[in-house]
Amino acid sequence: MSQLLFTAFSNRHDAVALAHAVGEQLRGDGVSSTLYLLDSSDAPALDATTLVVSLGGDGTFLKSARLAHTVGARVIAVNLGQLGFLLNVASNDVVENVKWALTSDSVSERLALQITLSDVDLEEFALNEVVVERASAGHMVRVKTFVNDEEYLTYSADGVMVATPTGSTGYNFSAGGPVVDASLALMILTPIAPHFTIDRSIVVPVDNVIRLLVDDKPAALVADGRTIGALEPGQYVEVRQSPSPVHLVATQRFDLATRLRRSLREGHA
């Protein structure tokens, strides 16, 4: 049987309490579980047989997905937040969905990104997006973009991102990029507040390699909201499809249309 690992941040008392309550209920059915706090410095014990249950909002899920991806484990996304574009399990459905997942191999494979930085031994992962952004407020960054070594556009902007279909409803959407069905195999190149240039996204096939070259001022490199490095003028980051996807448990239909309507009408998902 799969190992069961709940993940949450320690300051989310509702998530910690839910993990204990669900764990106790499942223990009565012979299922053991552990709780891993995502802000802990200790490494969690998990392998490919682990079922990771993320308890929180999108940020909790992104960090949990990163953990699961390192070993090819499956992850369930439980929504305890307000936005929850990535989350398809309600807090009152956790027990039912965990029991189902423990006896099912149903998985939705989500495209992830592999990130490499020039002249630096750095290889990182992102499920939503990678962003080259200005290093300090009040300044723009100039970024040259390339697809498979062919030069595309140069942007003077707050930043430039490469997003996945899963991440299309996040920062990409806020920056004016398209919402893309998560089953599609593509990458989205979207400028962030560009100055005097085209502000439309460019969509490319997933087998392409996108390069973002910093042309003038230093920039920050951010993946799924985490700062993972810095780039000096002349340095670049390459973004390509990760060799392995994120394995999201397909607990139910992801009703993107309803969430989009609610988001646009009410300001939340």
Helices and strands as residue ranges (DSSP letters): E 3-8, H 13-27, E 34-37, E 50-56, H 58-71, E 74-79, E 89-90, G 91-93, H 94-102, E 107-110, E 113-117, E 123-126, E 129-134, E 141-147, E 150-157, E 159-163, G 166-169, H 171-174, E 186-192, E 202-205, E 210-214, E 219-223, E 226-231, E 236-241, E 246-249, H 256-266
